[in-house]
Amino acid sequence: MGAHEIRVRLGGVSRQRAYQITSRADFPAPLADLAQGKVWLAEDVEAWMKVHRKDIDDSEA
């Protein structure tokens, strides 16, 4: 899952807000840091969201 997918999954947050969230110490570490940006394991991001973003409906996954 790239930054754009994370933005969409978080309800369309701005790029700046997505960066703030993905830079948090408690956010999962990226799986890889590619030339086009960081990528995260979708399962890790979804697990983080279940704990920290209860306002996001699970049915959107």
MDAnalysis code that builds the backbone (N, CA, C; Angstrom):
import MDAnalysis as mda
import numpy as np

u = mda.Universe.empty(183, n_residues=61, atom_resindex=np.repeat(np.arange(61), 3), trajectory=True)
u.add_TopologyAttr("name", ["N", "CA", "C"] * 61)
u.add_TopologyAttr("resid", np.arange(1, 62))
u.add_TopologyAttr("resname", ["MET", "GLY", "ALA", "HIS", "GLU", "ILE", "ARG", "VAL", "ARG", "LEU", "GLY", "GLY", "VAL", "SER", "ARG", "GLN", "ARG", "ALA", "TYR", "GLN", "ILE", "THR", "SER", "ARG", "ALA", "ASP", "PHE", "PRO", "ALA", "PRO", "LEU", "ALA", "ASP", "LEU", "ALA", "GLN", "GLY", "LYS", "VAL", "TRP", "LEU", "ALA", "GLU", "ASP", "VAL", "GLU", "ALA", "TRP", "MET", "LYS", "VAL", "HIS", "ARG", "LYS", "ASP", "ILE", "ASP", "ASP", "SER", "GLU", "ALA"])
u.atoms.positions = np.array([
    [0.858, -1.161, 0.000],
    [0.000, 0.000, 0.000],
    [0.909, 1.230, 0.000],
    [0.705, 2.086, -0.995],
    [1.487, 3.314, -1.076],
    [0.794, 4.451, -0.351],
    [1.435, 5.598, -0.373],
    [0.894, 6.766, 0.328],
    [-0.473, 7.166, -0.214],
    [-0.654, 7.074, -1.525],
    [-1.957, 7.450, -2.097],
    [-3.058, 6.530, -1.579],
    [-2.805, 5.241, -1.556],
    [-3.807, 4.293, -1.048],
    [-4.108, 4.531, 0.427],
    [-3.092, 4.895, 1.177],
    [-3.302, 5.203, 2.593],
    [-4.169, 6.456, 2.721],
    [-3.891, 7.465, 1.898],
    [-4.711, 8.688, 1.923],
    [-6.168, 8.375, 1.657],
    [-6.420, 7.569, 0.635],
    [-7.793, 7.193, 0.288],
    [-8.426, 6.408, 1.426],
    [-7.691, 5.463, 1.955],
    [-8.220, 4.601, 3.028],
    [-8.533, 5.395, 4.293],
    [-7.807, 6.481, 4.510],
    [-8.038, 7.337, 5.675],
    [-9.124, 8.375, 5.421],
    [-9.821, 8.234, 4.324],
    [-10.942, 9.125, 4.056],
    [-10.587, 10.335, 3.212],
    [-9.513, 10.245, 2.449],
    [-9.154, 11.352, 1.571],
    [-8.392, 12.468, 2.258],
    [-7.553, 12.116, 3.224],
    [-6.763, 13.141, 3.911],
    [-5.750, 13.751, 2.943],
    [-5.236, 14.902, 3.284],
    [-4.250, 15.588, 2.448],
    [-2.922, 14.825, 2.452],
    [-2.068, 15.148, 1.492],
    [-0.735, 14.531, 1.454],
    [0.045, 14.853, 2.722],
    [-0.087, 16.098, 3.172],
    [0.631, 16.508, 4.381],
    [0.151, 15.704, 5.586],
    [-1.163, 15.528, 5.709],
    [-1.703, 14.770, 6.849],
    [-1.285, 13.311, 6.757],
    [-1.289, 12.737, 5.567],
    [-0.848, 11.347, 5.406],
    [0.613, 11.203, 5.817],
    [1.443, 12.191, 5.445],
    [2.843, 12.164, 5.840],
    [2.976, 12.219, 7.370],
    [2.188, 13.098, 7.994],
    [2.224, 13.193, 9.457],
    [1.858, 11.856, 10.092],
    [0.822, 11.224, 9.586],
    [0.364, 9.955, 10.151],
    [1.406, 8.858, 9.941],
    [1.923, 8.742, 8.715],
    [2.877, 7.663, 8.432],
    [4.231, 7.904, 9.089],
    [4.484, 9.115, 9.571],
    [5.731, 9.421, 10.273],
    [5.639, 9.187, 11.781],
    [4.449, 8.891, 12.262],
    [4.275, 8.652, 13.699],
    [5.097, 7.445, 14.145],
    [5.587, 7.500, 15.360],
    [6.394, 6.394, 15.896],
    [5.587, 5.104, 15.994],
    [4.268, 5.232, 16.189],
    [3.455, 4.031, 16.348],
    [2.870, 3.512, 15.028],
    [3.163, 4.193, 13.900],
    [2.692, 3.713, 12.601],
    [3.637, 2.616, 12.126],
    [3.108, 1.606, 11.443],
    [3.975, 0.503, 10.990],
    [5.137, 0.996, 10.124],
    [6.242, 0.310, 10.251],
    [7.405, 0.636, 9.418],
    [7.107, 0.247, 7.973],
    [7.621, 1.020, 7.020],
    [7.393, 0.661, 5.624],
    [8.088, -0.652, 5.271],
    [7.486, -1.370, 4.349],
    [8.059, -2.623, 3.863],
    [9.273, -2.328, 2.986],
    [9.177, -1.235, 2.211],
    [10.278, -0.833, 1.335],
    [10.211, 0.671, 1.108],
    [11.362, 1.238, 0.773],
    [11.446, 2.656, 0.417],
    [11.935, 2.707, -1.024],
    [10.994, 2.805, -1.961],
    [11.294, 2.774, -3.379],
    [11.538, 4.179, -3.916],
    [11.983, 4.270, -5.155],
    [12.215, 5.577, -5.775],
    [10.928, 6.397, -5.806],
    [9.784, 5.747, -5.960],
    [8.510, 6.454, -6.014],
    [7.908, 6.687, -4.633],
    [8.538, 6.206, -3.604],
    [8.053, 6.431, -2.243],
    [8.002, 5.158, -1.432],
    [7.583, 5.309, -0.218],
    [7.503, 4.173, 0.706],
    [6.259, 3.351, 0.429],
    [6.357, 2.055, 0.735],
    [5.204, 1.160, 0.646],
    [5.100, 0.382, 1.948],
    [3.853, 0.147, 2.347],
    [3.571, -0.544, 3.588],
    [2.774, -1.802, 3.301],
    [2.887, -2.775, 4.167],
    [2.075, -3.972, 4.073],
    [0.650, -3.582, 4.446],
    [-0.289, -3.839, 3.554],
    [-1.689, -3.432, 3.772],
    [-2.224, -3.972, 5.091],
    [-1.877, -5.201, 5.439],
    [-2.348, -5.792, 6.696],
    [-1.877, -4.982, 7.899],
    [-0.644, -4.491, 7.843],
    [-0.108, -3.696, 8.951],
    [-0.858, -2.368, 9.076],
    [-1.124, -1.731, 7.940],
    [-1.838, -0.451, 7.947],
    [-3.266, -0.652, 8.457],
    [-3.934, -1.693, 7.987],
    [-5.304, -1.973, 8.430],
    [-5.347, -2.260, 9.929],
    [-4.381, -3.003, 10.440],
    [-4.330, -3.298, 11.879],
    [-4.125, -2.013, 12.675],
    [-3.263, -1.125, 12.190],
    [-3.031, 0.159, 12.865],
    [-4.322, 0.971, 12.882],
    [-5.025, 0.985, 11.750],
    [-6.256, 1.762, 11.647],
    [-7.333, 1.250, 12.600],
    [-7.403, -0.042, 12.799],
    [-8.418, -0.595, 13.704],
    [-8.209, -0.101, 15.129],
    [-6.966, 0.166, 15.485],
    [-6.654, 0.642, 16.832],
    [-6.753, 2.168, 16.925],
    [-6.225, 2.858, 15.924],
    [-6.069, 4.315, 16.009],
    [-7.103, 5.128, 15.248],
    [-7.835, 4.519, 14.336],
    [-8.805, 5.260, 13.530],
    [-10.141, 4.528, 13.539],
    [-10.718, 4.424, 14.705],
    [-11.990, 3.723, 14.860],
    [-13.130, 4.405, 14.100],
    [-12.904, 5.675, 13.694],
    [-13.927, 6.407, 12.951],
    [-14.028, 5.934, 11.496],
    [-13.026, 5.201, 11.016],
    [-13.057, 4.686, 9.647],
    [-13.811, 3.363, 9.654],
    [-14.824, 3.277, 8.823],
    [-15.669, 2.073, 8.743],
    [-14.894, 0.915, 8.155],
    [-14.904, -0.243, 8.828],
    [-14.212, -1.436, 8.349],
    [-14.723, -1.897, 6.997],
    [-15.940, -1.577, 6.641],
    [-16.504, -2.052, 5.384],
    [-15.860, -1.396, 4.163],
    [-15.084, -0.334, 4.372],
    [-14.423, 0.341, 3.258],
    [-13.188, -0.387, 2.797],
    [-12.733, -1.376, 3.528],
    [-11.489, -2.081, 3.201],
    [-11.569, -2.835, 1.907],
])
